[in-house]
Amino acid sequence: MSTDISTVVEETQAYYDGPAHEIYSRLWGDNIHMGYWREGDNLQDAMAHLNEVMAERGAIRNQQRVLDVGSGNGAAAVYLAVERGAHVVGLNLSERENDFARERVAEAGVDDQVEIRYGDFHTLPFDEGEFDVVWSQESLLHAVDKPRVLRECLRVLAPGGRLVLSDLLMRADVPDDERQTLYARVGTPEMWDRDGYQRALRDAGFTVRESDDWGQNVAPTYGAVRAALQERRDELEGPVPSDQIDRTLTALGQWVEAGRSGKISHGFFVAERPA
């Protein structure tokens, strides 16, 4: 895969503006990220619970200024506004998703708290120290230059501000050929393990306050999406080409197995810009 920022940004935008929007909006539902699973949860329950856990662990409070980096269809931004009283700017590459998010914001009646903007997280279009919190759920997976994105997150945070981040991780000993196959599923040029992520956060200037491994979430999340895709294939064929559905089913199966074996995990981090 290309490591040129502009090329990958264009590829990512085309992916989320195209057939992926049909898959995500129809199968994943309100949220487009990993679930945090409890006994008896379905995918929607688990994804909603991840918002709750991250907001609680990240100490999102009333009136805080939050930047949601890679805000998708706006579900997390609306949650943070409604349930935590935050003022949120959602930044996302896909204008198709952004239009969907703006409709969601209007329906929730939080237009005065949530703004959805187009932008690339490699160069955040905000002033230094503009936010109390930067929030991200598996969006940095698509970064070409993750250290640069982390430095940008630090820059736009006020002193003492926090980065509240979840992302997919890959064990360091995964062979390169298998690594590239797994990368292709999500269009990422690179994935780190938990220790690598913590080092990168510190190198960017953050103080790491919390770090957790939620690897138990990977297989159930991708397994649930794969099962839904199989069940609703007839509905999706047309908006999504049949061969793309076949490739997606194969790739999702690979990720389920990688999650079960621990090759792919799910990391959670809270990191602070020093005061």
N, C-alpha and C positions, 0 to 999 in steps of 0.2 A: 504494500500500500504506500501511496505517496506520503512524504513527510513535509511537503510544502504546505504552509499554513493556508494560503488562499485556496489551493486545490482541495484540501480536506474540508475546509469550510464550505466550499461549493458542493462537494460530494455529500456532506452531512445535510446541508439544506435541501438538496434534491431528494435525499432519502426520506426525510421527514415530511417534505411537501408532497411526496409521491405516494406509491402504494402503501408505504409503512403507516401513513396516517389512517388508512382504512383498517389495517391490522390492529394498530394500537387503540384507536377510538372504539372499535367494535369488540375487541377481545379483552383489553386491559381495563376498560371502563373509565371511571372518574380520574384515577391516578395512572401515571406511566412511570413506575419505578418498582423496586423490590418490595416485597411484603415482609412484615415482621410477624411471624406466624405464631398463633396460639392454638390450642386444641379446639377443633370445631370450626376454625376460620375457613372461609372461602377466600379467593384471591382479593376481592374488593375489601373484605374485612381486614385482611392482613396488610394491604397497602395503606388503608386508612390508619391502622394502628402504627405503622412506621412513622407517619406524620406526627402522631401523638407522642411517641417515644422520643423522636428527635427534638420536637419542640420543648418537651419537658427537660430532657438532658441538656439541651442548648440554652435553657432558661430564657426563652422568648417571652418578652413581657409587653404589657400595654404601652402603646405609643412609640415603641422602638421602630427605627428605620431599618428595614430588612431588604436586602437585594437577593432575589431568587435567581441564581445563575443557571440557565437552562431550564426555564420555567414550564416548558411543555404546554399542556392544555390549561394551565392555570389553577389546577385543583389545590395544590399546596399553598399557593399565594392566597387563594380565597380562604382556605382553612386558617392560615396564620392571621388573616384580617378578622375573620368572624370569631374564632375561638380564642385567639391570643391578643386581639386588639392592636395588632401591628399595622404599620404603614409599609406597604410592600411595593417594590418595583420588580416586575418579572422581566427578565431579559432572555430572549430566545431567537434562534436563527430562522425557524420556520414561520413564515407569515401565515401559512394555512393554520398552523396550531395557534398562532397569535390571535387570529380572527376568532377562532373557537374560544380561546381564553377570554377575550374581551366580552363575548356574549355571556360566558359563565360569570364574569365579574358583574355585569349589568343585572343578570338574573338574581344574583345573590344580594344586590343592593349595596355593594361596597365600592362603588365608583370613586368615592372620596378617599378610599384607603388603598386602592390597588391600581397601579398603572402598568400596562403591558407594553414593552418596547422591543423593537428589533435590535439585535446587536451580537457581537462576537466577543466571547470572554477572553480571547487573547489580548484584546485592547479594550478594556472596559470604558465606556463613554461617560465617566463620572469623575468628579473632583476628588482629590485626596481627602480622606476622612469623612466622606459623605454618609456612611452607614454605620449603624451599631452592630449589625449582624450581616454576614454573607452566608446564604443558605444554598446548599447544592445536593441534589439526590441523583447520583450516578451520571451526571452530565459531564464531569471531567474525564470520563471514560473516552470521550471523543476528542480530547485535546491533543494537538500535535506536539505542543511544547508545554507540558504540565508545569514545570518549574516557573515558566513565564506567567501562566495563569494564576498560580499561587501567589506570585509577587504582585500581580494586579489585584487579587483579592485583599492582600495585606494593605496595599496602597489606598484603596477606597474605604477601608475601615478606620473609624476613629480610634485613637489610643485607648486600649482596654476593650476594644470591640472583638467579636468572636466570629470565627469561621465554623459553621456547623455543617458537617460534610459526611455524606455516605457515598461509597464508590465500590465498584467491583474490583477484586484483587486477584492476582494470580501467583501461585506458589513459585518461588524462584527456581526450583529444579525442574520445571516443566520443559521438556526438550523443545528446541526451536521450531521443528516442523509441526509439532502438535500445537505449540503456542500460536503459530501463524494461522492454523486452521480455526482455532478458537477466536482469535482476533477478528477473523473475517466475518463471523456471525454478527458482531456489533460495529464493525467498521472502525476499529481502534488501532492506532499505530503502536501502542505500548500499554502494558499493564504492570503495576508494581505489586509487591507483596506488602504486608502491613509494616514491616520494619522499614522498607524503602519509602513508603508514604510518610512515615514519621520523620525520617531523615530529610526528605524533601521539604516538609513543613518547617522544620527547624532551619534548614538552609535558606528558606525564603524569608526568615525573620520571625516566624511564629514561635510562641511557647505552647507546646502541646499539653492540654489540660486533661483530655480524655482520649483513650484509644481502645476500641473494642472489636472483637471478631464475631460477626454475626453470620458465619458461614452456613449455619443451619437453615438460613432463608433461601439459599440459592436453588437447590433442587426442587423444593415445593413451588417456588414462584415460576420457574421455567417449565416445570411439569404441568402446572395448572394452565399456563398459556398454551402449551402444546396440545393438551387435551381439548381445550376450547377451540383451537384451530382445526383439529380433526373433526369435532362435532359440527362446526359451522362452516365447513369448507364450501358447501354448495352456495351459501349466502355470499361468500367472499369472492368466489370465482366470477370473473367479469371485471369488477374493480381492481382485483389483484390477479395477475397472470397465473395460470395453473402451475407452470414450472417454477415460479417464485414461491408459491405455496409449498411445493415439494422441497425446494431448497431450505425454506424456513423450518419445515418440520424436521428435516435431517439435522440442521444446525441446532435447533432447540433440544433435540435428543442428545446431541454431543454436550451441550451445556448442562443438561440434567445429570449426565454421567460424570462430568467434570466437577459438578457441585457435590455429588455423592462421594467422590474420591478425595475431595479436599483440594483438587487442583485449582479450582476457582472458589473464592470466598467473597465475603461481603464485609467491608470495613466501615467503622463509624469513628469519626474524629471530631473533637472540639478543640480548636486552637485559637490562641489569643494574640492580638497585636499588643506588644508590650506598651505599658503606659509610660 
